[in-house]
Amino acid sequence: MLTRATASFPATSARALCVLAAAASSPACRVFVANVPFGCSEADLGVAMEQRFGPVSGLQLAPDRTAGPPTHRGFGNVQFA
């Protein structure tokens, strides 16, 4: 599951990773995350973020209420501890 989660994320620029790493290093920081693949669950995203940036205290993907099976809209928020 871990390799699927990290492999399914689109390539991001070095600048975006630097901004996210700086934001994640500050205490109790909340970061908006976009372009999340639809096949990725909250658990997959949490594992990938913890692996790359540090402990995650909260995570929420925006639900898509119009789709039949439960899914998300491709964006959400991640809160770091």
Biotite code that builds the C-alpha atoms (Angstrom):
import biotite.structure as struc

atoms = struc.array([
    struc.Atom([0.000, 0.000, 0.000], chain_id="A", res_id=1, res_name="MET", atom_name="CA", element="C"),
    struc.Atom([2.819, 2.431, 0.799], chain_id="A", res_id=2, res_name="LEU", atom_name="CA", element="C"),
    struc.Atom([4.527, 2.064, -2.581], chain_id="A", res_id=3, res_name="THR", atom_name="CA", element="C"),
    struc.Atom([1.205, 2.528, -4.361], chain_id="A", res_id=4, res_name="ARG", atom_name="CA", element="C"),
    struc.Atom([0.533, 5.739, -2.449], chain_id="A", res_id=5, res_name="ALA", atom_name="CA", element="C"),
    struc.Atom([3.901, 7.331, -3.142], chain_id="A", res_id=6, res_name="THR", atom_name="CA", element="C"),
    struc.Atom([4.041, 6.145, -6.746], chain_id="A", res_id=7, res_name="ALA", atom_name="CA", element="C"),
    struc.Atom([0.587, 7.455, -7.622], chain_id="A", res_id=8, res_name="SER", atom_name="CA", element="C"),
    struc.Atom([1.292, 11.100, -6.742], chain_id="A", res_id=9, res_name="PHE", atom_name="CA", element="C"),
    struc.Atom([2.074, 13.328, -9.717], chain_id="A", res_id=10, res_name="PRO", atom_name="CA", element="C"),
    struc.Atom([5.560, 14.779, -9.982], chain_id="A", res_id=11, res_name="ALA", atom_name="CA", element="C"),
    struc.Atom([5.888, 18.068, -8.125], chain_id="A", res_id=12, res_name="THR", atom_name="CA", element="C"),
    struc.Atom([8.380, 20.843, -8.581], chain_id="A", res_id=13, res_name="SER", atom_name="CA", element="C"),
    struc.Atom([11.320, 21.312, -6.252], chain_id="A", res_id=14, res_name="ALA", atom_name="CA", element="C"),
    struc.Atom([9.971, 24.721, -5.236], chain_id="A", res_id=15, res_name="ARG", atom_name="CA", element="C"),
    struc.Atom([6.615, 23.260, -4.174], chain_id="A", res_id=16, res_name="ALA", atom_name="CA", element="C"),
    struc.Atom([8.377, 20.605, -2.097], chain_id="A", res_id=17, res_name="LEU", atom_name="CA", element="C"),
    struc.Atom([10.550, 23.257, -0.418], chain_id="A", res_id=18, res_name="CYS", atom_name="CA", element="C"),
    struc.Atom([7.481, 25.336, 0.474], chain_id="A", res_id=19, res_name="VAL", atom_name="CA", element="C"),
    struc.Atom([5.672, 22.292, 1.848], chain_id="A", res_id=20, res_name="LEU", atom_name="CA", element="C"),
    struc.Atom([8.732, 21.150, 3.818], chain_id="A", res_id=21, res_name="ALA", atom_name="CA", element="C"),
    struc.Atom([9.139, 24.619, 5.365], chain_id="A", res_id=22, res_name="ALA", atom_name="CA", element="C"),
    struc.Atom([5.456, 24.793, 6.264], chain_id="A", res_id=23, res_name="ALA", atom_name="CA", element="C"),
    struc.Atom([5.447, 21.288, 7.713], chain_id="A", res_id=24, res_name="ALA", atom_name="CA", element="C"),
    struc.Atom([8.401, 22.094, 9.964], chain_id="A", res_id=25, res_name="SER", atom_name="CA", element="C"),
    struc.Atom([6.493, 24.818, 11.829], chain_id="A", res_id=26, res_name="SER", atom_name="CA", element="C"),
    struc.Atom([4.436, 23.634, 14.817], chain_id="A", res_id=27, res_name="PRO", atom_name="CA", element="C"),
    struc.Atom([0.758, 22.820, 14.254], chain_id="A", res_id=28, res_name="ALA", atom_name="CA", element="C"),
    struc.Atom([0.821, 23.848, 10.610], chain_id="A", res_id=29, res_name="CYS", atom_name="CA", element="C"),
    struc.Atom([-2.134, 23.214, 8.282], chain_id="A", res_id=30, res_name="ARG", atom_name="CA", element="C"),
    struc.Atom([-1.393, 22.840, 4.566], chain_id="A", res_id=31, res_name="VAL", atom_name="CA", element="C"),
    struc.Atom([-3.782, 22.769, 1.593], chain_id="A", res_id=32, res_name="PHE", atom_name="CA", element="C"),
    struc.Atom([-3.057, 19.836, -0.738], chain_id="A", res_id=33, res_name="VAL", atom_name="CA", element="C"),
    struc.Atom([-4.302, 19.724, -4.344], chain_id="A", res_id=34, res_name="ALA", atom_name="CA", element="C"),
    struc.Atom([-4.067, 17.289, -7.259], chain_id="A", res_id=35, res_name="ASN", atom_name="CA", element="C"),
    struc.Atom([-4.588, 14.252, -5.054], chain_id="A", res_id=36, res_name="VAL", atom_name="CA", element="C"),
    struc.Atom([-5.225, 11.208, -7.285], chain_id="A", res_id=37, res_name="PRO", atom_name="CA", element="C"),
    struc.Atom([-8.783, 9.926, -7.009], chain_id="A", res_id=38, res_name="PHE", atom_name="CA", element="C"),
    struc.Atom([-7.533, 6.408, -6.255], chain_id="A", res_id=39, res_name="GLY", atom_name="CA", element="C"),
    struc.Atom([-5.689, 7.659, -3.160], chain_id="A", res_id=40, res_name="CYS", atom_name="CA", element="C"),
    struc.Atom([-7.382, 7.312, 0.223], chain_id="A", res_id=41, res_name="SER", atom_name="CA", element="C"),
    struc.Atom([-6.901, 9.509, 3.296], chain_id="A", res_id=42, res_name="GLU", atom_name="CA", element="C"),
    struc.Atom([-4.800, 6.734, 4.836], chain_id="A", res_id=43, res_name="ALA", atom_name="CA", element="C"),
    struc.Atom([-2.540, 6.560, 1.757], chain_id="A", res_id=44, res_name="ASP", atom_name="CA", element="C"),
    struc.Atom([-2.059, 10.330, 1.751], chain_id="A", res_id=45, res_name="LEU", atom_name="CA", element="C"),
    struc.Atom([-1.334, 10.376, 5.483], chain_id="A", res_id=46, res_name="GLY", atom_name="CA", element="C"),
    struc.Atom([1.339, 7.689, 5.157], chain_id="A", res_id=47, res_name="VAL", atom_name="CA", element="C"),
    struc.Atom([2.978, 9.465, 2.211], chain_id="A", res_id=48, res_name="ALA", atom_name="CA", element="C"),
    struc.Atom([2.998, 12.843, 4.010], chain_id="A", res_id=49, res_name="MET", atom_name="CA", element="C"),
    struc.Atom([4.384, 11.357, 7.230], chain_id="A", res_id=50, res_name="GLU", atom_name="CA", element="C"),
    struc.Atom([7.079, 9.551, 5.321], chain_id="A", res_id=51, res_name="GLN", atom_name="CA", element="C"),
    struc.Atom([8.204, 12.684, 3.507], chain_id="A", res_id=52, res_name="ARG", atom_name="CA", element="C"),
    struc.Atom([7.494, 15.586, 5.886], chain_id="A", res_id=53, res_name="PHE", atom_name="CA", element="C"),
    struc.Atom([6.931, 14.311, 9.438], chain_id="A", res_id=54, res_name="GLY", atom_name="CA", element="C"),
    struc.Atom([4.104, 13.427, 11.819], chain_id="A", res_id=55, res_name="PRO", atom_name="CA", element="C"),
    struc.Atom([0.558, 14.208, 10.689], chain_id="A", res_id=56, res_name="VAL", atom_name="CA", element="C"),
    struc.Atom([-2.022, 15.062, 13.359], chain_id="A", res_id=57, res_name="SER", atom_name="CA", element="C"),
    struc.Atom([-5.020, 15.451, 11.060], chain_id="A", res_id=58, res_name="GLY", atom_name="CA", element="C"),
    struc.Atom([-6.049, 14.956, 7.469], chain_id="A", res_id=59, res_name="LEU", atom_name="CA", element="C"),
    struc.Atom([-9.252, 15.605, 5.562], chain_id="A", res_id=60, res_name="GLN", atom_name="CA", element="C"),
    struc.Atom([-9.998, 15.193, 1.862], chain_id="A", res_id=61, res_name="LEU", atom_name="CA", element="C"),
    struc.Atom([-13.010, 17.098, 0.492], chain_id="A", res_id=62, res_name="ALA", atom_name="CA", element="C"),
    struc.Atom([-15.773, 14.532, -0.138], chain_id="A", res_id=63, res_name="PRO", atom_name="CA", element="C"),
    struc.Atom([-17.516, 14.269, -3.477], chain_id="A", res_id=64, res_name="ASP", atom_name="CA", element="C"),
    struc.Atom([-21.183, 13.903, -2.636], chain_id="A", res_id=65, res_name="ARG", atom_name="CA", element="C"),
    struc.Atom([-22.360, 13.598, -6.236], chain_id="A", res_id=66, res_name="THR", atom_name="CA", element="C"),
    struc.Atom([-20.507, 10.357, -7.009], chain_id="A", res_id=67, res_name="ALA", atom_name="CA", element="C"),
    struc.Atom([-22.066, 6.976, -6.248], chain_id="A", res_id=68, res_name="GLY", atom_name="CA", element="C"),
    struc.Atom([-19.312, 5.275, -4.237], chain_id="A", res_id=69, res_name="PRO", atom_name="CA", element="C"),
    struc.Atom([-17.581, 7.350, -1.542], chain_id="A", res_id=70, res_name="PRO", atom_name="CA", element="C"),
    struc.Atom([-14.733, 9.318, -3.089], chain_id="A", res_id=71, res_name="THR", atom_name="CA", element="C"),
    struc.Atom([-13.029, 12.703, -2.748], chain_id="A", res_id=72, res_name="HIS", atom_name="CA", element="C"),
    struc.Atom([-12.740, 15.782, -4.963], chain_id="A", res_id=73, res_name="ARG", atom_name="CA", element="C"),
    struc.Atom([-8.935, 15.745, -5.364], chain_id="A", res_id=74, res_name="GLY", atom_name="CA", element="C"),
    struc.Atom([-7.980, 18.234, -2.656], chain_id="A", res_id=75, res_name="PHE", atom_name="CA", element="C"),
    struc.Atom([-7.929, 18.594, 1.112], chain_id="A", res_id=76, res_name="GLY", atom_name="CA", element="C"),
    struc.Atom([-5.989, 19.721, 4.168], chain_id="A", res_id=77, res_name="ASN", atom_name="CA", element="C"),
    struc.Atom([-3.162, 18.112, 6.092], chain_id="A", res_id=78, res_name="VAL", atom_name="CA", element="C"),
    struc.Atom([-2.296, 19.223, 9.617], chain_id="A", res_id=79, res_name="GLN", atom_name="CA", element="C"),
    struc.Atom([1.160, 18.465, 10.938], chain_id="A", res_id=80, res_name="PHE", atom_name="CA", element="C"),
    struc.Atom([1.899, 17.858, 14.606], chain_id="A", res_id=81, res_name="ALA", atom_name="CA", element="C"),
])
